[in-house]
């Protein structure tokens, strides 16, 4: 395995999941993740910490060099032209350094055997779930701040993954995802619309996906289904409103 070199300006995450941190430290907050096959541009390098910007959603932060392999700009473009989104809950992949379990939300080649840069990979099981089952498949995945895969996910990671399966590349944060669609009235709510929720200061801090006009799926403790009451989320287990409604938008036509 040839890790990212000091002169390389692009690369991909070769680990199933790699933490992207706010600062150059393993103790720093994880702000998002890179998943297997996700590409990035290098912003700066210092020792084994690489400041990157994801070429998927533009999010930036610091990643341990040991999770990264360098690519040329042409190799990045070639990979973008052929890759597909992994929608199976878990996919076993044979890599030059052994077998790996790859989570939903990662990227794989269009064929069962594929090249990513100079490395060859092979999908050892290729079962793919239809898009319609993706949310059901994600039920009970544990909440993880900054997570965006079936190994652990946060609220905006769930909506980002779901809409990515339809070809829509949403921003990483809930507050920014609102601007990706058209605002709608709560009375217009239908399946696949996004609902946004606010903190006491009125700022958007949470997002959920409508299953219908009365129910949402979202990541809160775990990926779960909850009822909405006048837009607010009602948690039957806690017997309380857990999230206060802010707005709703429609992404899909």
GIGIKA-V678916 format. One record per helix or strand of 2 or more residues. SS is the DSSP state (A for helix, B for strand). FROM is the first residue (numbers start at 1). TO is the last residue. Records with the same first field share a line. If there is no record, write none. Layout:
# GIGIKA-V678916
SS: FROM-TO / FROM-TO
This chain:
# GIGIKA-V678916
B: 10-13 / 17-21 / 30-35 / 39-46 / 49-54 / 60-64 / 68-71 / 84-85 / 90-95 / 98-103 / 107-108 / 113-116 / 119-123 / 142-143 / 148-149 / 152-153 / 182-184 / 194-198 / 204-210 / 215-219 / 222-229 / 232-235 / 240-250
A: 65-67 / 73-82 / 131-138 / 155-164 / 174-180 / 186-188
